[in-house]
């Protein structure tokens, strides 16, 4: 507190009036009124006014936060409703993959999207189908690769407790083999688990450029997409 007051003093403040921002006994912050006039003190009327302003400000802050939460919930519900409508309308795997890749790019606002499915082969490798698309691209390319089974087992372990996982850019490349389309200048990668029952059968990856981390709203949408896509597949 002494350091705080000293900081005000360095700014030339001679009198400070503080009122708590309280809403239903929740402390949201403090409203300060300051004076640089030498020898001035705040009158009782000014103290009451500051207290009233603080109460109204606290109510306004909470209302704005509640509105933002409501908007986020609406956006998430709308995104997942669209994903359900577009994915669970076909029994053709290729069509589902193409829609999944496009929807991931659009609904998660990512710069590139990859769909990887695999099946165990006699050589103890996994045959993968990789679909690549971008936010502004209308086409996707499909390629077949073989991924070593140990990498799939490692990924399955990492998805053990959640259907969504955020990776560092370098971590994604260990699951993509040479020749696979790869994201450029990707700063964050969000991976979605595609399952058949409890078994991991693939991964949907969304790459983001020029940003640090993925927003919580996008992760919630991603979990819903993972569940809907798993059901569709």
C-alpha positions in Angstrom: 0.0 0.0 0.0 2.9 2.4 0.8 4.4 1.8 -2.6 1.0 2.4 -4.2 0.6 5.7 -2.4 4.2 6.7 -3.3 3.4 6.0 -7.0 0.5 8.4 -6.8 2.6 11.0 -5.0 5.2 10.9 -7.9 2.3 11.8 -10.2 1.6 14.9 -8.2 -1.5 13.6 -6.5 -2.3 15.2 -3.2 -5.7 13.6 -2.4 -7.1 10.2 -3.3 -10.7 9.0 -3.1 -11.3 5.2 -3.5 -14.6 3.4 -3.9 -14.9 -0.5 -4.3 -16.5 -2.0 -7.4 -19.0 -4.4 -5.7 -21.8 -6.5 -7.2 -23.6 -8.9 -4.9 -20.6 -8.9 -2.5 -18.2 -9.7 -5.4 -15.2 -7.4 -5.4 -14.5 -6.4 -9.1 -12.0 -3.7 -8.5 -11.6 -0.1 -7.3 -12.5 3.3 -8.7 -10.1 6.1 -7.8 -10.6 9.8 -8.0 -7.5 11.9 -7.6 -6.7 15.6 -7.0 -3.4 17.4 -7.7 -4.6 20.6 -6.0 -2.4 21.2 -3.0 -4.2 21.1 0.4 -7.5 19.9 -1.2 -9.7 17.2 0.4 -12.8 15.6 -0.9 -16.1 16.6 0.6 -18.8 14.1 1.9 -21.0 14.8 -1.1 -18.2 13.9 -3.5 -17.5 10.7 -1.6 -21.1 9.7 -1.9 -21.1 10.5 -5.6 -17.9 8.5 -6.1 -19.5 5.6 -4.3 -22.6 5.7 -6.4 -20.6 5.9 -9.6 -18.6 2.8 -8.5 -21.8 0.8 -7.8 -23.2 1.7 -11.3 -19.9 1.0 -12.9 -19.7 -2.5 -11.3 -23.2 -3.3 -12.4 -22.3 -2.2 -15.9 -19.1 -4.3 -16.0 -21.0 -7.4 -14.9 -23.7 -6.8 -17.4 -21.2 -6.5 -20.2 -19.5 -9.7 -19.1 -22.8 -11.6 -19.0 -23.7 -10.3 -22.5 -20.3 -11.4 -23.8 -20.8 -14.9 -22.3 -24.3 -15.1 -23.8 -22.9 -14.1 -27.2 -20.2 -16.7 -27.0 -22.7 -19.4 -26.0 -24.9 -18.4 -29.0 -21.9 -18.6 -31.3 -20.9 -22.0 -30.0 -24.4 -23.4 -30.3 -24.8 -22.0 -33.8 -21.4 -23.4 -34.9 -22.2 -26.9 -33.6 -25.7 -26.9 -35.1 -24.2 -26.1 -38.5 -21.5 -28.9 -38.0 -24.3 -31.4 -37.2 -26.4 -30.4 -40.2 -23.5 -30.7 -42.7 -21.7 -33.7 -41.4 -24.6 -36.1 -40.5 -26.3 -35.9 -43.9 -24.1 -38.4 -45.8 -22.9 -41.9 -45.5 -20.0 -41.3 -48.0 -16.7 -41.2 -46.1 -15.0 -39.0 -48.7 -17.8 -36.4 -48.6 -17.7 -36.4 -44.8 -13.9 -35.8 -44.8 -14.2 -32.9 -47.3 -16.9 -31.3 -45.3 -15.1 -31.9 -42.0 -11.9 -30.2 -43.3 -13.8 -27.2 -44.7 -16.0 -26.8 -41.6 -13.0 -27.0 -39.3 -11.3 -24.2 -41.2 -14.5 -22.0 -41.2 -15.9 -22.6 -37.7 -12.5 -22.5 -36.0 -11.2 -19.6 -38.2 -7.9 -21.4 -38.8 -5.6 -20.9 -41.7 -5.2 -24.6 -42.6 -6.9 -27.8 -41.8 -5.8 -31.5 -41.9 -7.9 -34.6 -41.6 -5.9 -37.8 -40.8 -7.5 -41.3 -40.6 -5.7 -44.6 -40.3 -6.1 -48.3 -40.2 -3.7 -50.9 -39.1 -1.9 -52.8 -41.9 -0.2 -56.2 -41.9 3.2 -54.4 -41.7 2.2 -52.9 -38.3 2.0 -49.4 -39.9 -1.1 -47.2 -40.2 -2.5 -46.2 -43.6 -3.4 -42.5 -43.3 -5.6 -40.4 -45.5 -4.8 -36.7 -45.2 -7.1 -34.0 -46.4 -5.8 -30.4 -46.5 -7.8 -27.2 -46.9 -7.7 -23.5 -46.0 -10.2 -20.9 -45.0 -10.4 -19.4 -48.5 -9.8 -22.6 -50.5 -12.7 -24.5 -52.0 -10.8 -27.7 -52.7 -9.0 -30.3 -50.7 -6.2 -32.7 -51.7 -6.2 -36.3 -50.5 -3.1 -38.4 -50.2 -2.2 -41.8 -48.7 0.7 -42.3 -46.4 2.0 -44.8 -44.0 2.5 -43.7 -40.4 4.5 -45.8 -37.9 2.3 -47.4 -35.3 4.3 -46.1 -32.3 3.4 -42.5 -33.3 -0.3 -43.4 -33.3 0.0 -45.1 -29.9 1.7 -42.0 -28.5 -1.0 -39.7 -29.9 -3.7 -42.0 -28.5 -2.1 -41.7 -25.1 -2.1 -37.9 -25.3 -5.8 -37.9 -26.2 -6.6 -40.2 -23.3 -8.3 -37.5 -21.1 -9.5 -35.0 -23.7 -10.8 -34.8 -27.3 -8.9 -31.6 -27.9 -5.2 -31.0 -27.6 -3.1 -27.9 -28.5 0.4 -28.6 -29.9 3.5 -26.7 -30.6 4.1 -26.4 -34.4 7.1 -28.7 -34.3 5.0 -31.5 -32.6 2.6 -31.7 -35.5 5.3 -32.6 -38.0 6.2 -35.8 -36.3 2.8 -37.1 -37.2 3.1 -36.0 -40.9 5.4 -37.8 -43.2 7.5 -36.5 -46.1 5.3 -35.4 -49.0 2.3 -34.5 -46.9 0.9 -31.0 -47.2 2.1 -29.1 -44.2 1.1 -25.7 -42.8 3.4 -22.7 -43.3 4.3 -20.2 -40.6 1.9 -21.9 -38.2 2.1 -20.6 -34.6 -0.5 -22.9 -32.9 -2.1 -26.2 -33.8 -5.3 -27.5 -32.4 -5.9 -31.3 -32.7 -9.3 -32.9 -32.4 -9.7 -36.6 -31.7 -11.7 -38.7 -34.1 -13.0 -41.9 -32.4 -14.9 -45.0 -33.1 -16.3 -45.8 -29.6 -13.2 -45.3 -27.4 -10.7 -46.1 -30.1 -8.8 -43.3 -31.7 -9.2 -43.6 -35.5 -7.8 -40.3 -36.6 -7.1 -36.7 -35.9 -8.4 -33.4 -37.2 -5.7 -30.6 -37.1 -6.3 -26.9 -37.3 -3.3 -24.6 -37.8 -3.2 -20.9 -36.8 -0.7 -18.3 -38.1 0.7 -15.4 -36.2 -1.0 -15.9 -32.9 -0.1 -17.3 -29.4 -2.5 -20.0 -28.3 -6.0 -20.9 -29.1 -9.0 -19.2 -27.5 -11.2 -21.1 -25.1 -14.3 -20.6 -27.3 -12.6 -22.2 -30.2 -11.6 -25.2 -28.0 -15.2 -25.7 -27.0 -16.3 -25.6 -30.6 -13.5 -28.0 -31.5 -14.7 -30.5 -28.8 -18.2 -30.5 -30.3 -16.9 -30.9 -33.9 -14.8 -33.9 -32.7 -17.8 -35.6 -31.2 -20.1 -34.9 -34.2 -17.4 -35.9 -36.8 -16.7 -39.1 -34.9 -20.4 -39.9 -35.0 -20.7 -39.1 -38.7 -17.6 -41.3 -39.6 
